[in-house]
Amino acid sequence: MAEDLTVTRIGYGAMQLAGPHVFGPPADRDAAVAVLREAVALGITHIDTSDFYGPYVTNQIIKEALHPYPDSLHIVTKVGALRDAEGNWPQALAPEQLRQAVFDNLDHLGLDALDVVNLRVGGFDSPTPGSIAEPFTVLAQLQQEGLIKHLGLSNVTAEQIAEAQSIAPIVCVQNFYNLAHRVDDDLIDSLAAQGIAYVPYFPLGGFSPLQSDKLESVATRLDTTPMAVALAWLLQRSPNILLIPGTSSVAHLRDNVTAAALTLSEDDLAELNGVAS
């Protein structure tokens, strides 16, 4: 993502460590701690999180499980939303909200500076057009103060990325993208040319039954899981793609990591690329 920020292409998304619907504590906190420790044991060096998972719960579990952190481990968080009492995700982009969110992340993770902070500005699964200059400038100021090392964006358009880059450099973009949802194809190639990481979420989100059947057939032929095939396709799609599959299960975590070793043939890729059409 940056010269001083090298991470494994398969990371770990900590969202599922919180309770049901990413709200409240997990049913088994010890199991959540075990998943994080296994992720590090497997060599994963990229953990994606946010203080609005829980809220606060996920970051507190990360600190309990892994602090003091290995030098090789990089924790990427995001700000720009919060959780209300009903579990909704209202935006929180006012300057004072963003500053407080950064301080909360530092506190709950036990850090003096955050490796990467993504500004989340869009809806749940798609960007919302409009200027992001004001909130991004707040994060750029916090970076100047030494509280953030690198900046990123989540749920944004190409125009919003360009606007942010006119204020401060970014190292990553986190958007909804997968085999069946390829709106960002051109954007991924543009970011790759600039050396900026692209981090897709919902690797199996939004598939139709027919698309899922095609994915299942390739997985069956390769004697693996549809999730592993979907992750392997993303890894082969572009060298700047980083993955953050989430799970609350050690066994499932190990399965996800195997996707890094799965190589899809030209025939496999041709069949899978037909899923989007």
C-alpha positions in Angstrom: 0.0 0.0 0.0 3.0 2.3 0.7 6.7 1.9 0.9 6.6 1.6 4.7 3.4 -0.5 4.7 3.8 -4.0 3.2 0.9 -6.4 3.9 -0.1 -9.9 3.0 -2.6 -9.9 0.1 -5.0 -12.0 2.2 -5.9 -10.1 5.3 -8.6 -10.5 7.9 -11.8 -8.5 8.3 -12.7 -8.2 12.0 -16.3 -7.2 11.4 -17.8 -10.6 12.4 -16.1 -10.6 15.8 -18.9 -8.5 17.2 -22.3 -9.9 18.1 -25.2 -10.6 15.7 -25.7 -7.8 13.1 -22.3 -6.4 14.2 -23.9 -5.2 17.3 -22.9 -5.9 20.9 -20.4 -8.5 22.2 -19.9 -11.9 20.6 -21.5 -15.0 22.2 -18.0 -16.5 22.7 -15.3 -13.8 23.4 -12.6 -16.5 23.8 -13.3 -17.8 20.4 -13.0 -14.3 18.9 -9.6 -13.9 20.6 -8.6 -17.3 19.2 -9.4 -16.3 15.6 -7.3 -13.2 15.8 -4.3 -15.0 17.3 -4.7 -17.7 14.6 -4.7 -15.0 11.9 -1.4 -13.7 13.1 0.0 -17.3 13.5 -1.0 -17.9 9.9 1.2 -15.0 8.8 -1.6 -12.5 8.1 -0.3 -8.9 8.5 -3.4 -6.9 7.6 -6.4 -6.6 9.9 -9.4 -4.5 8.9 -11.6 -3.1 11.6 -13.6 -0.1 12.8 -14.7 1.3 16.1 -18.3 1.3 14.9 -18.2 -2.5 14.8 -20.0 -3.4 18.0 -19.6 -0.4 18.6 -16.1 -0.5 20.2 -16.3 -4.3 20.8 -14.2 -5.4 17.9 -11.3 -3.1 18.6 -11.3 -4.0 22.2 -11.1 -7.7 21.4 -8.2 -7.0 18.9 -6.3 -5.2 21.7 -7.0 -8.0 24.2 -5.9 -10.7 21.7 -2.8 -9.1 20.1 -1.5 -6.1 22.0 1.4 -5.4 22.1 1.2 -5.8 18.3 4.0 -7.5 16.2 5.9 -4.9 14.2 4.8 -6.7 11.0 1.0 -6.3 11.8 -0.9 -3.4 10.3 -4.4 -2.5 11.6 -6.6 -0.6 9.1 -9.6 1.2 10.6 -12.4 3.4 9.2 -14.4 6.4 10.4 -17.3 8.3 9.0 -20.2 6.4 10.6 -21.5 5.4 14.0 -24.0 3.0 15.5 -27.2 4.3 17.1 -29.2 2.5 19.8 -31.2 0.6 17.2 -28.1 -0.7 15.4 -28.4 1.6 12.4 -25.3 3.1 10.7 -25.9 6.9 10.4 -23.1 9.0 8.9 -20.7 10.8 11.2 -18.8 13.1 9.0 -18.7 16.3 11.0 -15.2 17.5 11.9 -15.7 16.9 15.7 -17.2 13.4 15.0 -14.2 12.4 12.9 -11.6 13.7 15.4 -13.4 11.9 18.2 -13.6 8.7 16.1 -9.8 8.8 15.6 -9.1 9.3 19.3 -11.6 6.5 20.1 -9.8 4.1 17.7 -6.4 5.0 19.2 -7.7 4.4 22.7 -9.6 1.1 22.1 -6.7 -0.3 20.0 -4.0 0.9 22.4 -2.1 2.8 19.7 -0.3 6.1 19.6 -0.9 6.4 15.8 -3.1 4.5 13.4 -1.5 2.8 10.4 -4.3 3.6 8.0 -7.7 5.3 8.4 -10.3 5.0 5.7 -12.9 7.7 5.3 -16.2 5.9 4.8 -18.6 8.3 2.9 -21.0 6.3 0.8 -24.0 4.1 1.6 -24.0 0.5 2.7 -23.0 -1.0 -0.7 -22.6 1.9 -3.1 -21.0 5.4 -3.2 -23.0 8.6 -2.7 -21.8 11.4 -5.1 -20.8 14.7 -3.7 -17.8 16.6 -2.3 -15.7 14.8 0.4 -13.3 17.7 0.8 -14.4 18.8 4.2 -14.2 15.4 6.0 -11.1 14.3 4.2 -9.3 17.5 5.1 -10.0 16.7 8.8 -8.2 13.4 8.4 -5.4 15.0 6.5 -5.0 17.4 9.5 -4.9 14.5 11.9 -2.2 12.9 9.7 -0.2 16.1 9.9 -0.6 15.9 13.7 1.0 12.4 13.7 -2.1 10.5 14.8 -2.6 8.8 11.4 0.2 7.4 9.2 -1.7 6.8 6.0 -5.2 7.7 4.5 -7.7 5.7 2.5 -11.2 5.9 1.3 -14.3 3.6 1.5 -17.4 3.6 -0.7 -16.3 6.3 -3.1 -16.5 7.3 -6.7 -13.5 8.0 -9.0 -14.4 11.7 -8.7 -14.2 11.6 -4.9 -10.9 9.8 -5.1 -9.4 12.5 -7.3 -10.8 15.2 -5.0 -9.2 13.5 -2.0 -5.9 13.1 -3.8 -5.8 16.9 -4.4 -5.7 17.2 -0.6 -3.4 14.4 0.5 -2.1 11.1 -0.8 -4.2 7.9 -0.3 -2.9 4.3 -0.1 -6.1 2.3 -0.5 -9.7 2.3 -1.6 -12.3 0.0 -0.1 -15.4 -0.5 -2.3 -18.1 -3.2 -3.0 -16.7 -5.4 -5.8 -16.7 -9.1 -6.7 -17.0 -11.5 -9.5 -20.7 -10.6 -10.1 -20.5 -6.9 -9.2 -17.8 -5.3 -11.4 -18.7 -1.6 -11.6 -15.2 -0.7 -10.4 -13.3 -2.6 -13.2 -11.9 0.6 -14.7 -11.2 2.1 -11.3 -9.2 -0.9 -10.2 -7.0 -0.6 -13.2 -6.5 3.1 -12.7 -5.5 2.6 -9.0 -3.2 -0.2 -10.0 -1.3 2.1 -12.3 -0.9 4.6 -9.4 0.3 1.9 -7.0 -2.9 2.3 -4.8 -4.4 -0.8 -3.2 -8.0 -1.8 -3.9 -9.8 -3.7 -1.1 -13.1 -5.2 -2.2 -15.7 -6.1 0.4 -18.7 -8.5 0.0 -16.7 -11.1 -2.1 -19.9 -13.1 -2.4 -22.5 -10.3 -2.1 -25.2 -9.7 -4.6 -25.0 -13.0 -6.5 -28.1 -14.3 -8.3 -28.9 -18.0 -8.0 -27.7 -18.7 -11.5 -24.4 -16.9 -10.8 -24.0 -18.8 -7.6 -24.6 -22.1 -9.5 -21.7 -21.2 -12.0 -19.4 -20.4 -9.1 -20.4 -23.7 -7.4 -19.6 -25.7 -10.6 -16.1 -24.3 -10.8 -15.5 -24.9 -7.1 -16.7 -28.5 -7.4 -14.4 -29.2 -10.3 -11.4 -27.8 -8.4 -12.5 -29.6 -5.2 -12.7 -26.4 -3.2 -15.3 -24.0 -1.9 -17.1 -21.2 -3.8 -15.6 -18.7 -1.3 -12.1 -19.9 -2.1 -12.8 -19.6 -5.8 -14.3 -16.1 -5.5 -11.2 -15.0 -3.4 -8.8 -16.6 -5.8 -10.5 -14.8 -8.7 -10.1 -11.5 -7.0 -6.4 -12.1 -6.3 -5.8 -12.9 -10.0 -8.0 -10.0 -11.2 -5.3 -7.4 -10.4 -2.1 -7.3 -8.4 -3.3 -4.3 -6.3 -6.3 -6.2 -4.9 -6.0 -7.0 -1.2 -8.6 -9.2 0.5 -10.2 -8.9 4.0 -12.5 -11.9 4.3 -14.1 -12.1 7.7 -15.1 -15.0 9.9 -15.6 -15.8 13.6 -14.3 -19.4 13.0 -10.7 -20.6 13.1 -11.5 -23.4 10.6 -13.2 -21.0 8.2 -10.2 -18.6 8.6 -7.8 -21.4 7.5 -10.1 -22.2 4.5 -10.0 -18.5 3.4 -6.2 -18.4 3.6 -6.0 -21.5 1.3 -7.4 -19.2 -1.5 -4.0 -17.5 -1.7 -2.5 -20.8 -2.9 -5.3 -21.6 -5.4 -4.4 -20.8 -9.1 -7.3 -20.6 -11.6 -6.6 -21.8 -15.1 -7.4 -19.7 -18.2 -10.5 -22.0 -18.7 -11.5 -21.4 -15.1 -11.2 -17.6 -15.5 -13.1 -17.6 -18.8 -16.0 -19.5 -17.1 -15.9 -17.3 -14.1 -15.8 -14.1 -16.1 -19.0 -15.2 -17.7 -20.7 -14.9 -14.3 -20.7 -11.1 -14.6 -22.4 -11.2 -18.0 
